Amino acid sequence: MCIENYSLVEVGAKVITKLLYNIPVAIVLCIIIAVGAYLYYNMALQLESLELKGYPSNKGYVSDEVWYVNSARNLLRIIFSAQPRMDIPRASLIFSSHSDLLQAKSLAETYSVRVVADENYFPKIREEEGKYVLYVESQSISSIKALAKASNAVDIVYGWLIGDARGTYNYLNLEHPPLAKYLIALSIATLGDKPLYWRIPSIAMGIIVILFTFLIVYEVTKIPELGLIAAAATAVDPMTRVMSSIAMLDIYVSAFTVLILYLAVKGKFKESALFLGLGSTVKFSTLLTAIPLVFLYMNNLFKRGYRIKQVVGEVVYYALLMVLSFLFFQILISMPIILKLGPSAWIDQGLLGPIQWHLSAKCLEPPPKCPQSSTPWEWFLGINSFPVYASPLIYAQGFTPAYTVALFLMVLATPSMVYERSARTIWYMIIGVFLGYVAVWILGGRTQYSFYAIQLTPLIYSYLTVQIYEFIRRENIEKIFDTWRRLVVALIKIVFSIFR
């Protein structure tokens, strides 16, 4: 009885000690997350403020927000028959003729409607489509509707003024799946239709990236301090700050990537496959996470004593599971669009379209005719970075020295990855996603942009943290160079054997 009581006391003491040890870690992690959230919110607010200084010439959209926010607003009204939350009713009225627009301007005062921006603020829509836009506000939606009807407006888009780009008044962005745009639309419908509110979901995704960066490193190393270092570096990285502050899709991709890989290192591979399918409904580039998932799954099987033939069979089964998850979630999340547009249109535009989009070269002319594109390896070197904002000039670019060192170590350590260690697990992650982008580039997707690298950012700092920590032990460095030496010697022998 005394022995049992002693055992219970010992176990209780260990639990209390662990909790006490984790409290400071949890506090520091919360501080890192709070700092990250503040940085992202503050930058989102600053960008809104910069845009509003030139309103309505400046329309609030930063970079590709012009596509994603307008499509989110169109999904809200066309697919869900809902409207943005507005303090004062505002709308963009679309006209097919200039005479109808002039009539609307002449009748506006009669219907108690104020013209905020006329067709001169939307020159691209006018010149490229022959359509005319009038942005108006009133004290009632009925007044705007009456004016639109009296002047033969062909469409009404309620909420913030639409972007001046081709088709923004009815564009659904079907070349990318809709989940992220649903979340942006939800924010517009519940919080309001203004730039800061478009970006709230992105801020939330940035917080998720920080949290799961910590969890990945901690799960792999069981050293919470390393997880905190990786999370802090990810939180303040310029790439994370920019992409978590604007309403674009790639921060969602990054959030799903770290979530999927965390589940994998926890050994929950089926759950990882399910979340891979769900993550693909944000953007198809989430599917590149399947490569490190397979690497991790194979490693797990070999550790459990599976033979090569068994591993191949299990990997085929796992790949099939990922394909089924992908198809299931694509259909489930896109069901409102399928019901509205029809299965045939969705398969063509929403399923096959994204594949073609990712594997095609969209625009190959040099800037300013085309956006600045770059290759996956240039992201690590800070070359040809994508300009997100013009004044002040803001690039989608990470902290280049860290990225460059990560690329160097990633290549340098490759031969030594035959040995089991913590860095190898994270090496699977970063090399897998990187090779995925390289494969897309080889297959024809030559117009890739530096902001895609946000998917790699948490993996870069996770890998750097763990790899550098392992280098504290000199024998680990020696092992890398010894592996290279043996590899080079073997290659030389093969070459000379050709001439024997």
C-alpha positions as semicolon CSV with decimal commas, in nm:
position;residue;x (nm);y (nm);z (nm)
1;M;0,000;0,000;0,000
2;C;0,284;0,236;0,086
3;I;0,456;0,150;-0,242
4;E;0,138;0,226;-0,437
5;N;0,095;0,557;-0,256
6;Y;0,460;0,644;-0,327
7;S;0,410;0,566;-0,696
8;L;0,103;0,790;-0,711
9;V;0,290;1,072;-0,540
10;E;0,583;1,030;-0,781
11;V;0,355;1,039;-1,086
12;G;0,171;1,341;-0,945
13;A;0,498;1,520;-0,884
14;K;0,611;1,455;-1,240
15;V;0,282;1,590;-1,378
16;I;0,305;1,904;-1,162
17;T;0,669;1,955;-1,261
18;K;0,579;1,924;-1,630
19;L;0,294;2,170;-1,595
20;L;0,512;2,420;-1,410
21;Y;0,780;2,382;-1,675
22;N;0,529;2,434;-1,955
23;I;0,368;2,744;-1,804
24;P;0,663;2,973;-1,895
25;V;0,675;2,814;-2,242
26;A;0,302;2,878;-2,288
27;I;0,343;3,239;-2,171
28;V;0,631;3,304;-2,412
29;L;0,437;3,139;-2,698
30;C;0,135;3,360;-2,622
31;I;0,359;3,668;-2,628
32;I;0,504;3,563;-2,967
33;I;0,153;3,508;-3,104
34;A;0,036;3,843;-2,962
35;V;0,332;4,024;-3,118
36;G;0,264;3,855;-3,452
37;A;-0,106;3,941;-3,439
38;Y;-0,022;4,304;-3,358
39;L;0,228;4,328;-3,645
40;Y;-0,018;4,182;-3,896
41;Y;-0,314;4,390;-3,778
42;N;-0,105;4,706;-3,771
43;M;0,026;4,650;-4,124
44;A;-0,324;4,573;-4,253
45;L;-0,443;4,898;-4,094
46;Q;-0,151;5,096;-4,237
47;L;-0,219;4,965;-4,587
48;E;-0,585;5,063;-4,551
49;S;-0,484;5,410;-4,435
50;L;-0,244;5,455;-4,728
51;E;-0,514;5,356;-4,975
52;L;-0,783;5,576;-4,823
53;K;-0,562;5,884;-4,862
54;G;-0,614;5,857;-5,236
55;Y;-0,976;5,733;-5,225
56;P;-1,159;5,684;-5,459
57;S;-0,872;5,689;-5,709
58;N;-0,709;5,436;-5,480
59;K;-0,967;5,169;-5,417
60;G;-0,820;4,990;-5,116
61;Y;-0,708;4,673;-5,294
62;V;-0,346;4,571;-5,241
63;S;-0,192;4,359;-5,516
64;D;-0,403;4,050;-5,601
65;E;-0,668;4,146;-5,348
66;V;-0,838;4,302;-5,649
67;W;-0,917;3,948;-5,771
68;Y;-0,979;3,762;-5,446
69;V;-1,184;4,023;-5,260
70;N;-1,402;4,110;-5,559
71;S;-1,461;3,740;-5,628
72;A;-1,545;3,685;-5,260
73;R;-1,800;3,967;-5,278
74;N;-1,943;3,819;-5,600
75;L;-1,968;3,473;-5,442
76;L;-2,158;3,631;-5,156
77;R;-2,419;3,790;-5,382
78;I;-2,431;3,554;-5,682
79;I;-2,397;3,216;-5,509
80;F;-2,535;3,288;-5,161
81;S;-2,774;3,575;-5,247
82;A;-2,637;3,779;-4,956
83;Q;-2,502;4,130;-4,916
84;P;-2,206;4,281;-4,734
85;R;-2,263;4,448;-4,402
86;M;-2,277;4,826;-4,466
87;D;-2,305;5,122;-4,234
88;I;-2,437;5,328;-4,526
89;P;-2,580;5,158;-4,837
90;R;-2,326;5,182;-5,120
91;A;-2,309;5,012;-5,457
92;S;-2,126;4,997;-5,787
93;L;-2,377;5,032;-6,071
94;I;-2,273;4,870;-6,399
95;F;-2,393;5,012;-6,732
96;S;-2,354;4,875;-7,085
97;S;-2,381;5,217;-7,252
98;H;-2,245;5,561;-7,176
99;S;-2,588;5,720;-7,232
100;D;-2,738;5,507;-6,953
101;L;-2,459;5,614;-6,720
102;L;-2,518;5,982;-6,802
103;Q;-2,886;5,932;-6,732
104;A;-2,804;5,779;-6,393
105;K;-2,582;6,074;-6,305
106;S;-2,856;6,319;-6,399
107;L;-3,118;6,129;-6,197
108;A;-2,905;6,061;-5,889
109;E;-3,010;6,368;-5,693
110;T;-3,377;6,301;-5,774
111;Y;-3,348;5,960;-5,604
112;S;-3,148;6,099;-5,307
113;V;-2,836;5,918;-5,423
114;R;-2,487;6,068;-5,408
115;V;-2,228;5,983;-5,674
116;V;-1,899;5,894;-5,503
117;A;-1,700;5,794;-5,813
118;D;-1,798;5,813;-6,179
119;E;-1,673;5,627;-6,487
120;N;-1,345;5,821;-6,490
121;Y;-1,233;5,627;-6,182
122;F;-1,278;5,298;-6,368
123;P;-1,087;5,348;-6,696
124;K;-0,979;4,984;-6,741
125;I;-1,335;4,851;-6,723
126;R;-1,445;5,122;-6,966
127;E;-1,163;5,069;-7,216
128;E;-1,127;4,689;-7,200
129;E;-1,494;4,590;-7,170
130;G;-1,697;4,883;-7,287
131;K;-1,876;4,888;-6,953
132;Y;-1,929;5,193;-6,732
133;V;-1,924;5,204;-6,351
134;L;-2,088;5,451;-6,118
135;Y;-2,019;5,415;-5,746
136;V;-2,296;5,564;-5,534
137;E;-2,427;5,585;-5,179
138;S;-2,762;5,664;-5,023
139;Q;-2,953;5,637;-4,699
140;S;-3,154;5,343;-4,832
141;I;-3,095;5,045;-5,059
142;S;-3,436;5,103;-5,219
143;S;-3,321;5,442;-5,350
144;I;-3,016;5,282;-5,514
145;K;-3,233;5,007;-5,664
146;A;-3,477;5,264;-5,800
147;L;-3,201;5,465;-5,962
148;A;-3,047;5,150;-6,113
149;K;-3,381;5,047;-6,259
150;A;-3,458;5,394;-6,396
151;S;-3,120;5,417;-6,571
152;N;-3,107;5,057;-6,705
153;A;-2,811;4,942;-6,497
154;V;-2,718;4,587;-6,595
155;D;-2,578;4,494;-6,253
156;I;-2,556;4,620;-5,895
157;V;-2,267;4,526;-5,667
158;Y;-2,336;4,634;-5,311
159;G;-2,054;4,714;-5,070
160;W;-1,709;4,863;-5,122
161;L;-1,637;5,001;-5,468
162;I;-1,524;4,733;-5,710
163;G;-1,167;4,714;-5,836
164;D;-1,084;4,865;-6,172
165;A;-0,993;4,543;-6,350
166;R;-1,157;4,332;-6,617
167;G;-1,471;4,154;-6,498
168;T;-1,444;4,240;-6,129
169;Y;-1,821;4,293;-6,106
170;N;-1,901;3,926;-6,188
171;Y;-1,568;3,743;-6,154
172;L;-1,576;3,430;-5,932
173;N;-1,204;3,333;-5,953
174;L;-1,293;2,971;-6,034
175;E;-0,931;2,896;-6,129
176;H;-0,880;2,868;-5,753
177;P;-1,110;2,674;-5,517
178;P;-1,342;2,884;-5,300
179;L;-1,273;2,812;-4,930
180;A;-1,051;3,116;-4,861
181;K;-1,293;3,339;-5,053
182;Y;-1,580;3,200;-4,847
183;L;-1,394;3,313;-4,535
184;I;-1,328;3,657;-4,682
185;A;-1,695;3,679;-4,782
186;L;-1,797;3,576;-4,430
187;S;-1,584;3,855;-4,288
188;I;-1,739;4,103;-4,532
189;A;-2,091;3,987;-4,443
190;T;-2,043;3,991;-4,065
191;L;-1,785;4,264;-3,995
192;G;-1,822;4,492;-4,294
193;D;-1,692;4,554;-4,644
194;K;-1,373;4,753;-4,600
195;P;-1,003;4,670;-4,649
196;L;-0,920;4,596;-4,284
197;Y;-1,207;4,348;-4,253
198;W;-1,109;4,166;-4,574
199;R;-0,777;4,091;-4,404
200;I;-0,900;3,959;-4,068
201;P;-0,901;3,594;-4,190
202;S;-0,543;3,637;-4,316
203;I;-0,436;3,765;-3,974
204;A;-0,596;3,456;-3,819
205;M;-0,409;3,232;-4,066
206;G;-0,082;3,403;-3,971
207;I;-0,148;3,320;-3,606
208;I;-0,215;2,956;-3,698
209;V;0,118;2,946;-3,883
210;I;0,303;3,069;-3,573
211;L;0,130;2,819;-3,343
212;F;0,186;2,512;-3,559
213;T;0,545;2,609;-3,636
214;F;0,608;2,582;-3,263
215;L;0,417;2,255;-3,237
216;I;0,604;2,094;-3,527
217;V;0,948;2,174;-3,388
218;Y;0,846;2,077;-3,036
219;E;0,696;1,747;-3,151
220;V;1,007;1,661;-3,354
221;T;1,270;1,763;-3,097
222;K;1,081;1,762;-2,763
223;I;1,271;2,085;-2,689
224;P;1,019;2,368;-2,642
225;E;1,287;2,638;-2,659
226;L;1,365;2,540;-3,019
227;G;0,995;2,558;-3,102
228;L;0,976;2,908;-2,955
229;I;1,278;3,022;-3,158
230;A;1,130;2,889;-3,483
231;A;0,787;3,038;-3,404
232;A;0,933;3,380;-3,317
233;A;1,147;3,391;-3,631
234;T;0,847;3,293;-3,845
235;A;0,624;3,552;-3,675
236;V;0,850;3,850;-3,750
237;D;0,974;3,739;-4,093
238;P;0,891;4,007;-4,356
239;M;0,717;3,750;-4,577
240;T;0,488;3,640;-4,294
241;R;0,413;3,999;-4,199
242;V;0,316;4,097;-4,553
243;M;0,113;3,789;-4,643
244;S;-0,070;3,783;-4,307
245;S;-0,175;4,144;-4,362
246;I;-0,345;4,121;-4,701
247;A;-0,637;3,920;-4,836
248;M;-0,454;3,675;-5,061
249;L;-0,473;3,295;-5,070
250;D;-0,117;3,191;-4,995
251;I;-0,118;3,254;-4,620
252;Y;-0,410;3,008;-4,604
253;V;-0,195;2,756;-4,794
254;S;0,084;2,806;-4,540
255;A;-0,155;2,757;-4,246
256;F;-0,291;2,431;-4,388
257;T;0,062;2,314;-4,469
258;V;0,188;2,340;-4,110
259;L;-0,135;2,188;-3,975
260;I;-0,108;1,890;-4,212
261;L;0,259;1,832;-4,135
262;Y;0,202;1,861;-3,760
263;L;-0,058;1,585;-3,777
264;A;0,192;1,376;-3,974
265;V;0,471;1,409;-3,717
266;K;0,214;1,313;-3,454
267;G;0,164;0,992;-3,653
268;K;-0,192;1,084;-3,755
269;F;-0,145;1,022;-4,127
270;K;-0,509;0,958;-4,211
271;E;-0,606;1,289;-4,053
272;S;-0,324;1,454;-4,249
273;A;-0,468;1,314;-4,572
274;L;-0,812;1,450;-4,483
275;F;-0,679;1,797;-4,408
276;L;-0,476;1,785;-4,729
277;G;-0,803;1,746;-4,918
278;L;-0,962;2,029;-4,721
279;G;-0,656;2,250;-4,769
280;S;-0,670;2,194;-5,144
281;T;-1,001;2,385;-5,147
282;V;-0,801;2,700;-5,068
283;K;-0,554;2,662;-5,353
284;F;-0,420;2,361;-5,538
285;S;-0,063;2,439;-5,428
286;T;-0,159;2,297;-5,086
287;L;-0,138;1,960;-5,264
288;L;0,240;1,998;-5,283
289;T;0,235;1,907;-4,914
290;A;0,153;1,554;-5,031
291;I;0,521;1,508;-5,123
292;P;0,661;1,552;-4,769
293;L;0,359;1,360;-4,639
294;V;0,466;1,058;-4,846
295;F;0,827;1,100;-4,728
296;L;0,718;1,106;-4,364
297;Y;0,481;0,812;-4,414
298;M;0,752;0,601;-4,576
299;N;0,993;0,685;-4,295
300;N;0,729;0,586;-4,041
301;L;0,667;0,253;-4,214
302;F;1,037;0,164;-4,231
303;K;1,074;0,248;-3,862
304;R;0,793;0,001;-3,791
305;G;0,980;-0,275;-3,972
306;Y;0,795;-0,282;-4,303
307;R;0,980;-0,427;-4,602
308;I;1,020;-0,237;-4,929
309;K;0,740;-0,425;-5,105
310;Q;0,505;-0,359;-4,814
311;V;0,602;0,008;-4,805
312;V;0,526;0,048;-5,176
313;G;0,183;-0,109;-5,127
314;E;0,104;0,111;-4,827
315;V;0,219;0,427;-5,009
316;V;-0,008;0,344;-5,306
317;Y;-0,298;0,300;-5,065
318;Y;-0,211;0,628;-4,891
319;A;-0,188;0,813;-5,224
320;L;-0,533;0,680;-5,313
321;L;-0,664;0,806;-4,979
322;M;-0,527;1,153;-5,055
323;V;-0,687;1,153;-5,401
324;L;-1,024;1,054;-5,255
325;S;-0,992;1,322;-4,986
326;F;-0,910;1,579;-5,254
327;L;-1,214;1,488;-5,467
328;F;-1,449;1,467;-5,168
329;F;-1,362;1,811;-5,030
330;Q;-1,349;1,975;-5,372
331;I;-1,706;1,862;-5,436
332;L;-1,826;1,936;-5,081
333;I;-1,684;2,288;-5,054
334;S;-1,778;2,379;-5,412
335;M;-2,131;2,239;-5,386
336;P;-2,301;2,584;-5,371
337;I;-2,116;2,679;-5,691
338;I;-2,198;2,345;-5,854
339;L;-2,567;2,389;-5,776
340;K;-2,562;2,740;-5,921
341;L;-2,347;2,690;-6,232
342;G;-2,399;2,320;-6,298
343;P;-2,158;2,023;-6,273
344;S;-2,020;2,058;-6,626
345;A;-1,922;2,424;-6,584
346;W;-1,766;2,352;-6,244
347;I;-1,561;2,055;-6,372
348;D;-1,434;2,265;-6,662
349;Q;-1,365;2,589;-6,471
350;G;-1,329;2,482;-6,108
351;L;-1,153;2,144;-6,132
352;L;-0,966;2,119;-6,462
353;G;-0,916;2,495;-6,483
354;P;-0,693;2,520;-6,174
355;I;-0,470;2,236;-6,301
356;Q;-0,424;2,415;-6,631
357;W;-0,371;2,745;-6,448
358;H;-0,090;2,608;-6,229
359;L;0,088;2,433;-6,517
360;S;0,071;2,722;-6,763
361;A;0,272;3,038;-6,817
362;K;0,029;3,324;-6,763
363;C;0,238;3,622;-6,871
364;L;0,603;3,615;-6,976
365;E;0,662;3,980;-7,070
366;P;0,901;4,171;-6,842
367;P;0,756;4,420;-6,591
368;P;0,561;4,644;-6,602
369;K;0,367;4,463;-6,877
370;C;0,353;4,150;-6,662
371;P;0,393;4,092;-6,287
372;Q;0,743;4,005;-6,168
373;S;0,775;3,626;-6,171
374;S;1,056;3,416;-6,025
375;T;1,179;3,059;-5,997
376;P;1,147;2,862;-5,670
377;W;1,521;2,879;-5,600
378;E;1,520;3,257;-5,649
379;W;1,282;3,288;-5,353
380;F;1,566;3,175;-5,128
381;L;1,806;3,429;-5,278
382;G;1,579;3,734;-5,277
383;I;1,591;3,761;-5,658
384;N;1,298;3,889;-5,868
385;S;1,073;3,940;-5,566
386;F;0,711;4,036;-5,629
387;P;0,623;4,400;-5,543
388;V;0,308;4,390;-5,333
389;Y;0,275;4,767;-5,288
390;A;0,423;5,057;-5,483
391;S;0,451;5,348;-5,239
392;P;0,610;5,269;-5,004
393;L;0,769;4,983;-5,197
394;I;0,684;4,656;-5,024
395;Y;0,807;4,323;-5,158
396;A;0,687;3,971;-5,090
397;Q;1,029;3,867;-4,972
398;G;1,153;3,690;-4,663
399;F;1,467;3,762;-4,461
400;T;1,706;3,671;-4,741
401;P;2,012;3,571;-4,530
402;A;1,804;3,313;-4,340
403;Y;1,645;3,178;-4,657
404;T;1,981;3,154;-4,834
405;V;2,143;2,971;-4,541
406;A;1,846;2,733;-4,530
407;L;1,888;2,652;-4,901
408;F;2,262;2,598;-4,854
409;L;2,215;2,369;-4,553
410;M;1,930;2,187;-4,723
411;V;2,161;2,091;-5,009
412;L;2,471;2,040;-4,795
413;A;2,299;1,802;-4,556
414;T;2,128;1,593;-4,826
415;P;2,373;1,297;-4,832
416;S;2,374;1,274;-4,451
417;M;1,995;1,235;-4,444
418;V;2,053;0,860;-4,458
419;Y;2,101;0,889;-4,081
420;E;1,801;0,917;-3,849
421;R;1,779;1,248;-3,661
422;S;1,540;1,532;-3,587
423;A;1,660;1,756;-3,869
424;R;1,581;1,484;-4,121
425;T;1,211;1,493;-4,034
426;I;1,188;1,865;-4,107
427;W;1,420;1,828;-4,406
428;Y;1,156;1,597;-4,556
429;M;0,906;1,882;-4,521
430;I;1,104;2,166;-4,674
431;I;1,268;1,963;-4,951
432;G;0,933;1,802;-5,040
433;V;0,744;2,129;-5,086
434;F;1,041;2,289;-5,264
435;L;1,070;1,997;-5,509
436;G;0,697;2,025;-5,570
437;Y;0,734;2,384;-5,687
438;V;1,036;2,289;-5,898
439;A;0,830;2,011;-6,060
440;V;0,547;2,258;-6,137
441;W;0,804;2,491;-6,294
442;I;0,947;2,208;-6,508
443;L;0,598;2,101;-6,617
444;G;0,522;2,448;-6,754
445;G;0,423;2,667;-6,459
446;R;0,694;2,924;-6,534
447;T;0,506;3,225;-6,394
448;Q;0,549;3,161;-6,024
449;Y;0,573;3,448;-5,779
450;S;0,781;3,508;-5,469
451;F;0,478;3,527;-5,240
452;Y;0,428;3,154;-5,297
453;A;0,729;3,111;-5,066
454;I;0,510;3,184;-4,762
455;Q;0,428;2,811;-4,777
456;L;0,799;2,747;-4,715
457;T;0,860;3,021;-4,456
458;P;0,765;2,826;-4,139
459;L;0,950;2,521;-4,273
460;I;1,261;2,729;-4,341
461;Y;1,281;2,852;-3,981
462;S;1,189;2,512;-3,841
463;Y;1,466;2,349;-4,040
464;L;1,721;2,621;-3,963
465;T;1,650;2,603;-3,591
466;V;1,680;2,225;-3,565
467;Q;1,972;2,189;-3,806
468;I;2,181;2,460;-3,639
469;Y;2,102;2,312;-3,298
470;E;2,235;1,977;-3,418
471;F;2,551;2,147;-3,544
472;I;2,634;2,239;-3,185
473;R;2,771;1,885;-3,167
474;R;3,085;1,882;-3,379
475;E;3,044;1,517;-3,478
476;N;2,724;1,602;-3,667
477;I;2,915;1,847;-3,888
478;E;3,192;1,596;-3,938
479;K;2,936;1,332;-4,034
480;I;2,802;1,555;-4,313
481;F;3,144;1,616;-4,466
482;D;3,240;1,253;-4,423
483;T;2,927;1,147;-4,609
484;W;3,011;1,389;-4,891
485;R;3,367;1,257;-4,902
486;R;3,252;0,897;-4,935
487;L;2,995;0,997;-5,198
488;V;3,254;1,180;-5,408
489;V;3,502;0,893;-5,378
490;A;3,234;0,647;-5,489
491;L;3,146;0,863;-5,790
492;I;3,513;0,895;-5,888
493;K;3,551;0,519;-5,872
494;I;3,249;0,472;-6,095
495;V;3,385;0,722;-6,349
496;F;3,730;0,560;-6,360
497;S;3,581;0,213;-6,380
498;I;3,436;0,310;-6,717
499;F;3,791;0,329;-6,858
500;R;3,928;0,009;-6,708
